[in-house]
Amino acid sequence: MTLLFQSFGFKHGIPLDADLVFDWIFPAPAVEEACQVVRPLADGRGIKLVVHLGSPRSMRADRRKLHQILLNLLSNAVKFSPD
C-alpha cells in the first residue's frame, strides 16, 4: 500500500505536494460547521445529528484538512447508516 501511495505522489495518504498549514485552532467550530453542511443530508434520511462538545480545547491542525476529514466522516456516517 505504501508503494502504491508513493507511486501516485502520496505519503501516509496525504498528497506530497499538499500545502499543509498547521495552526492552533479550536475544533468545536469546525465540528459545528461540518454538521451544518451534512445536516440536510441527514434530515433527508431521517437521521438526527446530535453534537456534544466538551470543554474547549485547542489543537494544532490544518484547518482545511480538518474540515475535509469531518465532512468525510459525517457524510459517510449518514450515507452508510441503516434506513
N, CA, C and O atoms as a Tinker XYZ file with bonds, in Angstrom:
   332  protein
     1  N      0.830000   -1.196000    0.000000    73     2
     2  CA     0.000000    0.000000    0.000000    64     1     3
     3  C      0.868000    1.250000    0.000000    63     2     4     5
     4  O      0.570000    2.212000   -0.708000    81     3
     5  N      1.950000    1.244000    0.795000    73     3     6
     6  CA     2.846000    2.394000    0.828000    64     5     7
     7  C      3.422000    2.667000   -0.549000    63     6     8     9
     8  O      3.486000    3.817000   -0.985000    81     7
     9  N      3.841000    1.614000   -1.231000    73     7    10
    10  CA     4.391000    1.776000   -2.572000    64     9    11
    11  C      3.350000    2.366000   -3.514000    63    10    12    13
    12  O      3.669000    3.215000   -4.346000    81    11
    13  N      2.101000    1.913000   -3.380000    73    11    14
    14  CA     1.023000    2.437000   -4.210000    64    13    15
    15  C      0.828000    3.924000   -3.963000    63    14    16    17
    16  O      0.732000    4.698000   -4.916000    81    15
    17  N      0.768000    4.344000   -2.684000    73    15    18
    18  CA     0.607000    5.757000   -2.360000    64    17    19
    19  C      1.774000    6.578000   -2.901000    63    18    20    21
    20  O      1.574000    7.641000   -3.488000    81    19
    21  N      2.996000    6.078000   -2.700000    73    19    22
    22  CA     4.165000    6.817000   -3.153000    64    21    23
    23  C      4.197000    6.929000   -4.665000    63    22    24    25
    24  O      4.614000    7.957000   -5.199000    81    23
    25  N      3.766000    5.894000   -5.361000    73    23    26
    26  CA     3.793000    5.935000   -6.824000    64    25    27
    27  C      2.788000    6.940000   -7.374000    63    26    28    29
    28  O      2.963000    7.434000   -8.488000    81    27
    29  N      1.746000    7.248000   -6.620000    73    27    30
    30  CA     0.773000    8.246000   -7.050000    64    29    31
    31  C      1.010000    9.599000   -6.376000    63    30    32    33
    32  O      0.146000   10.475000   -6.415000    81    31
    33  N      2.176000    9.764000   -5.763000    73    31    34
    34  CA     2.517000   11.052000   -5.169000    64    33    35
    35  C      1.943000   11.262000   -3.782000    63    34    36    37
    36  O      1.692000   12.400000   -3.388000    81    35
    37  N      1.729000   10.192000   -3.034000    73    35    38
    38  CA     1.180000   10.291000   -1.689000    64    37    39
    39  C      2.173000    9.735000   -0.680000    63    38    40    41
    40  O      2.957000    8.841000   -0.997000    81    39
    41  N      2.136000   10.266000    0.530000    73    39    42
    42  CA     2.868000    9.688000    1.652000    64    41    43
    43  C      1.927000    9.700000    2.841000    63    42    44    45
    44  O      1.431000   10.760000    3.222000    81    43
    45  N      1.675000    8.560000    3.424000    73    43    46
    46  CA     0.750000    8.412000    4.549000    64    45    47
    47  C     -0.641000    8.912000    4.164000    63    46    48    49
    48  O     -1.352000    9.464000    5.003000    81    47
    49  N     -1.036000    8.722000    2.901000    73    47    50
    50  CA    -2.373000    9.104000    2.472000    64    49    51
    51  C     -2.544000   10.577000    2.178000    63    50    52    53
    52  O     -3.652000   11.012000    1.867000    81    51
    53  N     -1.471000   11.366000    2.268000    73    51    54
    54  CA    -1.536000   12.811000    2.037000    64    53    55
    55  C     -0.725000   13.127000    0.789000    63    54    56    57
    56  O      0.418000   12.685000    0.670000    81    55
    57  N     -1.288000   13.873000   -0.131000    73    55    58
    58  CA    -0.504000   14.240000   -1.313000    64    57    59
    59  C      0.808000   14.914000   -0.911000    63    58    60    61
    60  O      0.832000   15.775000   -0.031000    81    59
    61  N      1.887000   14.514000   -1.560000    73    59    62
    62  CA     3.199000   15.059000   -1.214000    64    61    63
    63  C      3.283000   16.553000   -1.471000    63    62    64    65
    64  O      4.061000   17.251000   -0.819000    81    63
    65  N      2.488000   17.056000   -2.420000    73    63    66
    66  CA     2.542000   18.479000   -2.724000    64    65    67
    67  C      1.495000   19.270000   -1.946000    63    66    68    69
    68  O      1.256000   20.443000   -2.237000    81    67
    69  N      0.879000   18.638000   -0.970000    73    67    70
    70  CA    -0.158000   19.318000   -0.186000    64    69    71
    71  C      0.457000   20.463000    0.607000    63    70    72    73
    72  O      1.509000   20.320000    1.230000    81    71
    73  N     -0.219000   21.585000    0.569000    73    71    74
    74  CA     0.219000   22.738000    1.351000    64    73    75
    75  C     -0.475000   22.692000    2.704000    63    74    76    77
    76  O     -1.543000   23.275000    2.888000    81    75
    77  N      0.138000   21.999000    3.636000    73    75    78
    78  CA    -0.433000   21.902000    4.974000    64    77    79
    79  C     -0.045000   23.139000    5.766000    63    78    80    81
    80  O      1.118000   23.541000    5.788000    81    79
    81  N     -1.029000   23.729000    6.410000    73    79    82
    82  CA    -0.798000   24.912000    7.229000    64    81    83
    83  C     -1.279000   24.586000    8.635000    63    82    84    85
    84  O     -2.480000   24.560000    8.903000    81    83
    85  N     -0.337000   24.341000    9.520000    73    83    86
    86  CA    -0.691000   23.978000   10.885000    64    85    87
    87  C     -0.813000   25.232000   11.744000    63    86    88    89
    88  O      0.093000   26.064000   11.796000    81    87
    89  N     -1.947000   25.343000   12.410000    73    87    90
    90  CA    -2.227000   26.441000   13.326000    64    89    91
    91  C     -2.832000   25.855000   14.593000    63    90    92    93
    92  O     -3.313000   24.722000   14.601000    81    91
    93  N     -2.800000   26.637000   15.656000    73    91    94
    94  CA    -3.529000   26.263000   16.866000    64    93    95
    95  C     -4.979000   26.684000   16.651000    63    94    96    97
    96  O     -5.270000   27.865000   16.461000    81    95
    97  N     -5.870000   25.724000   16.681000    73    95    98
    98  CA    -7.287000   26.003000   16.431000    64    97    99
    99  C     -8.137000   25.324000   17.494000    63    98   100   101
   100  O     -7.693000   24.398000   18.173000    81    99
   101  N     -9.353000   25.798000   17.621000    73    99   102
   102  CA   -10.352000   25.126000   18.445000    64   101   103
   103  C    -11.207000   24.295000   17.490000    63   102   104   105
   104  O    -11.791000   24.854000   16.562000    81   103
   105  N    -11.297000   22.986000   17.688000    73   103   106
   106  CA   -12.026000   22.143000   16.740000    64   105   107
   107  C    -13.544000   22.288000   16.795000    63   106   108   109
   108  O    -14.217000   21.932000   15.828000    81   107
   109  N    -14.102000   22.791000   17.880000    73   107   110
   110  CA   -15.561000   22.860000   18.013000    64   109   111
   111  C    -16.227000   23.617000   16.861000    63   110   112   113
   112  O    -17.217000   23.118000   16.325000    81   111
   113  N    -15.744000   24.782000   16.455000    73   111   114
   114  CA   -16.383000   25.464000   15.327000    64   113   115
   115  C    -16.333000   24.645000   14.032000    63   114   116   117
   116  O    -17.270000   24.681000   13.234000    81   115
   117  N    -15.245000   23.913000   13.830000    73   115   118
   118  CA   -15.146000   23.067000   12.633000    64   117   119
   119  C    -16.166000   21.937000   12.684000    63   118   120   121
   120  O    -16.766000   21.596000   11.664000    81   119
   121  N    -16.365000   21.360000   13.854000    73   119   122
   122  CA   -17.362000   20.295000   14.016000    64   121   123
   123  C    -18.756000   20.845000   13.751000    63   122   124   125
   124  O    -19.546000   20.226000   13.038000    81   123
   125  N    -19.058000   21.996000   14.318000    73   123   126
   126  CA   -20.382000   22.603000   14.123000    64   125   127
   127  C    -20.626000   22.951000   12.660000    63   126   128   129
   128  O    -21.725000   22.739000   12.147000    81   127
   129  N    -19.609000   23.483000   11.985000    73   127   130
   130  CA   -19.752000   23.840000   10.576000    64   129   131
   131  C    -19.971000   22.600000    9.713000    63   130   132   133
   132  O    -20.814000   22.608000    8.815000    81   131
   133  N    -19.222000   21.544000    9.979000    73   131   134
   134  CA   -19.394000   20.302000    9.219000    64   133   135
   135  C    -20.793000   19.726000    9.442000    63   134   136   137
   136  O    -21.413000   19.219000    8.507000    81   135
   137  N    -21.282000   19.804000   10.659000    73   135   138
   138  CA   -22.639000   19.322000   10.944000    64   137   139
   139  C    -23.682000   20.128000   10.178000    63   138   140   141
   140  O    -24.659000   19.563000    9.687000    81   139
   141  N    -23.489000   21.426000   10.072000    73   139   142
   142  CA   -24.426000   22.260000    9.326000    64   141   143
   143  C    -24.457000   21.868000    7.853000    63   142   144   145
   144  O    -25.517000   21.880000    7.227000    81   143
   145  N    -23.306000   21.524000    7.305000    73   143   146
   146  CA   -23.227000   21.133000    5.901000    64   145   147
   147  C    -23.911000   19.783000    5.674000    63   146   148   149
   148  O    -24.607000   19.601000    4.675000    81   147
   149  N    -23.717000   18.839000    6.595000    73   147   150
   150  CA   -24.224000   17.474000    6.424000    64   149   151
   151  C    -25.667000   17.323000    6.908000    63   150   152   153
   152  O    -26.349000   16.371000    6.528000    81   151
   153  N    -26.132000   18.242000    7.734000    73   151   154
   154  CA   -27.465000   18.119000    8.334000    64   153   155
   155  C    -28.587000   17.928000    7.303000    63   154   156   157
   156  O    -29.451000   17.082000    7.533000    81   155
   157  N    -28.626000   18.657000    6.186000    73   155   158
   158  CA   -29.701000   18.415000    5.206000    64   157   159
   159  C    -29.705000   16.978000    4.673000    63   158   160   161
   160  O    -30.770000   16.397000    4.465000    81   159
   161  N    -28.526000   16.409000    4.453000    73   159   162
   162  CA   -28.439000   15.011000    4.017000    64   161   163
   163  C    -28.989000   14.084000    5.094000    63   162   164   165
   164  O    -29.729000   13.145000    4.801000    81   163
   165  N    -28.620000   14.358000    6.344000    73   163   166
   166  CA   -29.103000   13.535000    7.459000    64   165   167
   167  C    -30.608000   13.672000    7.617000    63   166   168   169
   168  O    -31.307000   12.676000    7.804000    81   167
   169  N    -31.112000   14.899000    7.544000    73   167   170
   170  CA   -32.559000   15.121000    7.673000    64   169   171
   171  C    -33.319000   14.386000    6.580000    63   170   172   173
   172  O    -34.383000   13.816000    6.821000    81   171
   173  N    -32.764000   14.405000    5.384000    73   171   174
   174  CA   -33.406000   13.718000    4.264000    64   173   175
   175  C    -33.494000   12.212000    4.449000    63   174   176   177
   176  O    -34.356000   11.556000    3.864000    81   175
   177  N    -32.606000   11.671000    5.262000    73   175   178
   178  CA   -32.631000   10.228000    5.534000    64   177   179
   179  C    -33.262000    9.919000    6.882000    63   178   180   181
   180  O    -33.272000    8.765000    7.310000    81   179
   181  N    -33.791000   10.937000    7.555000    73   179   182
   182  CA   -34.431000   10.725000    8.849000    64   181   183
   183  C    -33.443000   10.480000    9.977000    63   182   184   185
   184  O    -33.778000    9.829000   10.966000    81   183
   185  N    -32.241000   10.990000    9.836000    73   183   186
   186  CA   -31.193000   10.812000   10.842000    64   185   187
   187  C    -31.000000   12.141000   11.573000    63   186   188   189
   188  O    -30.867000   13.195000   10.951000    81   187
   189  N    -30.989000   12.070000   12.879000    73   187   190
   190  CA   -30.814000   13.272000   13.686000    64   189   191
   191  C    -29.347000   13.388000   14.105000    63   190   192   193
   192  O    -28.804000   12.491000   14.750000    81   191
   193  N    -28.716000   14.500000   13.733000    73   191   194
   194  CA   -27.338000   14.756000   14.155000    64   193   195
   195  C    -27.363000   15.455000   15.508000    63   194   196   197
   196  O    -28.009000   16.491000   15.669000    81   195
   197  N    -26.664000   14.890000   16.467000    73   195   198
   198  CA   -26.575000   15.470000   17.802000    64   197   199
   199  C    -25.101000   15.658000   18.116000    63   198   200   201
   200  O    -24.303000   14.733000   17.968000    81   199
   201  N    -24.745000   16.856000   18.547000    73   199   202
   202  CA   -23.353000   17.172000   18.842000    64   201   203
   203  C    -23.227000   17.497000   20.323000    63   202   204   205
   204  O    -23.939000   18.354000   20.847000    81   203
   205  N    -22.317000   16.805000   20.988000    73   203   206
   206  CA   -21.991000   17.086000   22.384000    64   205   207
   207  C    -20.518000   17.444000   22.428000    63   206   208   209
   208  O    -19.656000   16.571000   22.326000    81   207
   209  N    -20.234000   18.718000   22.578000    73   207   210
   210  CA   -18.850000   19.166000   22.625000    64   209   211
   211  C    -18.445000   19.377000   24.070000    63   210   212   213
   212  O    -19.162000   20.011000   24.844000    81   211
   213  N    -17.297000   18.845000   24.421000    73   211   214
   214  CA   -16.785000   19.006000   25.776000    64   213   215
   215  C    -16.194000   20.388000   25.974000    63   214   216   217
   216  O    -16.500000   21.326000   25.237000    81   215
   217  N    -15.360000   20.495000   26.964000    73   215   218
   218  CA   -14.736000   21.787000   27.253000    64   217   219
   219  C    -13.853000   22.195000   26.076000    63   218   220   221
   220  O    -13.249000   21.344000   25.424000    81   219
   221  N    -13.779000   23.492000   25.809000    73   219   222
   222  CA   -12.993000   23.953000   24.667000    64   221   223
   223  C    -11.510000   23.634000   24.833000    63   222   224   225
   224  O    -10.898000   23.954000   25.852000    81   223
   225  N    -10.963000   23.014000   23.835000    73   223   226
   226  CA    -9.540000   22.689000   23.822000    64   225   227
   227  C     -8.983000   23.051000   22.462000    63   226   228   229
   228  O     -9.673000   22.949000   21.448000    81   227
   229  N     -7.761000   23.464000   22.449000    73   227   230
   230  CA    -7.135000   23.782000   21.175000    64   229   231
   231  C     -6.305000   22.588000   20.714000    63   230   232   233
   232  O     -5.925000   21.720000   21.499000    81   231
   233  N     -6.045000   22.581000   19.432000    73   231   234
   234  CA    -5.219000   21.538000   18.851000    64   233   235
   235  C     -4.445000   22.146000   17.690000    63   234   236   237
   236  O     -4.859000   23.156000   17.121000    81   235
   237  N     -3.356000   21.550000   17.354000    73   235   238
   238  CA    -2.559000   22.012000   16.229000    64   237   239
   239  C     -2.956000   21.187000   15.014000    63   238   240   241
   240  O     -2.766000   19.971000   14.997000    81   239
   241  N     -3.510000   21.846000   13.996000    73   239   242
   242  CA    -4.013000   21.121000   12.831000    64   241   243
   243  C     -4.096000   22.050000   11.633000    63   242   244   245
   244  O     -4.049000   23.273000   11.766000    81   243
   245  N     -4.219000   21.447000   10.471000    73   243   246
   246  CA    -4.502000   22.193000    9.255000    64   245   247
   247  C     -6.019000   22.358000    9.203000    63   246   248   249
   248  O     -6.752000   21.374000    9.104000    81   247
   249  N     -6.478000   23.579000    9.269000    73   247   250
   250  CA    -7.914000   23.879000    9.342000    64   249   251
   251  C     -8.687000   23.282000    8.155000    63   250   252   253
   252  O     -9.763000   22.712000    8.340000    81   251
   253  N     -8.140000   23.414000    6.937000    73   251   254
   254  CA    -8.830000   22.899000    5.743000    64   253   255
   255  C     -8.912000   21.384000    5.758000    63   254   256   257
   256  O     -9.946000   20.809000    5.418000    81   255
   257  N     -7.826000   20.738000    6.150000    73   255   258
   258  CA    -7.821000   19.268000    6.185000    64   257   259
   259  C     -8.761000   18.754000    7.272000    63   258   260   261
   260  O     -9.463000   17.764000    7.069000    81   259
   261  N     -8.776000   19.421000    8.421000    73   259   262
   262  CA    -9.693000   19.021000    9.486000    64   261   263
   263  C    -11.133000   19.129000    8.997000    63   262   264   265
   264  O    -11.943000   18.232000    9.232000    81   263
   265  N    -11.447000   20.219000    8.324000    73   263   266
   266  CA   -12.799000   20.402000    7.786000    64   265   267
   267  C    -13.146000   19.270000    6.816000    63   266   268   269
   268  O    -14.242000   18.713000    6.881000    81   267
   269  N    -12.226000   18.931000    5.927000    73   267   270
   270  CA   -12.476000   17.861000    4.959000    64   269   271
   271  C    -12.646000   16.512000    5.645000    63   270   272   273
   272  O    -13.519000   15.731000    5.268000    81   271
   273  N    -11.823000   16.234000    6.643000    73   271   274
   274  CA   -11.927000   14.974000    7.396000    64   273   275
   275  C    -13.292000   14.870000    8.070000    63   274   276   277
   276  O    -13.944000   13.827000    8.010000    81   275
   277  N    -13.718000   15.953000    8.709000    73   275   278
   278  CA   -15.014000   15.940000    9.396000    64   277   279
   279  C    -16.159000   15.754000    8.408000    63   278   280   281
   280  O    -17.088000   14.993000    8.676000    81   279
   281  N    -16.102000   16.444000    7.264000    73   279   282
   282  CA   -17.147000   16.271000    6.252000    64   281   283
   283  C    -17.189000   14.833000    5.757000    63   282   284   285
   284  O    -18.268000   14.254000    5.627000    81   283
   285  N    -16.036000   14.254000    5.482000    73   283   286
   286  CA   -15.990000   12.864000    5.019000    64   285   287
   287  C    -16.547000   11.912000    6.066000    63   286   288   289
   288  O    -17.342000   11.027000    5.750000    81   287
   289  N    -16.130000   12.097000    7.304000    73   287   290
   290  CA   -16.582000   11.229000    8.393000    64   289   291
   291  C    -18.098000   11.307000    8.580000    63   290   292   293
   292  O    -18.777000   10.283000    8.649000    81   291
   293  N    -18.616000   12.527000    8.659000    73   291   294
   294  CA   -20.055000   12.695000    8.892000    64   293   295
   295  C    -20.898000   12.254000    7.687000    63   294   296   297
   296  O    -21.927000   11.598000    7.854000    81   295
   297  N    -20.462000   12.613000    6.481000    73   295   298
   298  CA   -21.255000   12.216000    5.320000    64   297   299
   299  C    -21.234000   10.713000    5.129000    63   298   300   301
   300  O    -22.245000   10.135000    4.730000    81   299
   301  N    -20.109000   10.060000    5.403000    73   299   302
   302  CA   -20.071000    8.596000    5.324000    64   301   303
   303  C    -20.940000    7.950000    6.404000    63   302   304   305
   304  O    -21.591000    6.934000    6.158000    81   303
   305  N    -20.947000    8.544000    7.600000    73   303   306
   306  CA   -21.789000    8.008000    8.675000    64   305   307
   307  C    -23.251000    8.073000    8.275000    63   306   308   309
   308  O    -24.006000    7.129000    8.508000    81   307
   309  N    -23.652000    9.188000    7.672000    73   307   310
   310  CA   -25.043000    9.332000    7.234000    64   309   311
   311  C    -25.329000    8.397000    6.070000    63   310   312   313
   312  O    -26.348000    7.707000    6.051000    81   311
   313  N    -24.428000    8.379000    5.106000    73   311   314
   314  CA   -24.653000    7.586000    3.895000    64   313   315
   315  C    -24.753000    6.091000    4.197000    63   314   316   317
   316  O    -25.563000    5.391000    3.589000    81   315
   317  N    -23.944000    5.601000    5.125000    73   315   318
   318  CA   -23.889000    4.173000    5.383000    64   317   319
   319  C    -24.661000    3.748000    6.631000    63   318   320   321
   320  O    -24.526000    2.608000    7.076000    81   319
   321  N    -25.460000    4.637000    7.196000    73   319   322
   322  CA   -26.333000    4.259000    8.322000    64   321   323
   323  C    -27.513000    3.470000    7.777000    63   322   324   325
   324  O    -28.018000    3.772000    6.695000    81   323
   325  N    -27.950000    2.469000    8.514000    73   323   326
   326  CA   -29.117000    1.716000    8.049000    64   325   327
   327  C    -30.366000    2.590000    8.025000    63   326   328   329
   328  O    -30.512000    3.518000    8.821000    81   327
   329  N    -31.245000    2.278000    7.114000    73   327   330
   330  CA   -32.505000    3.040000    6.986000    64   329   331
   331  C    -33.453000    2.752000    8.128000    63   330   332
   332  O    -34.551000    3.306000    8.174000    81   331
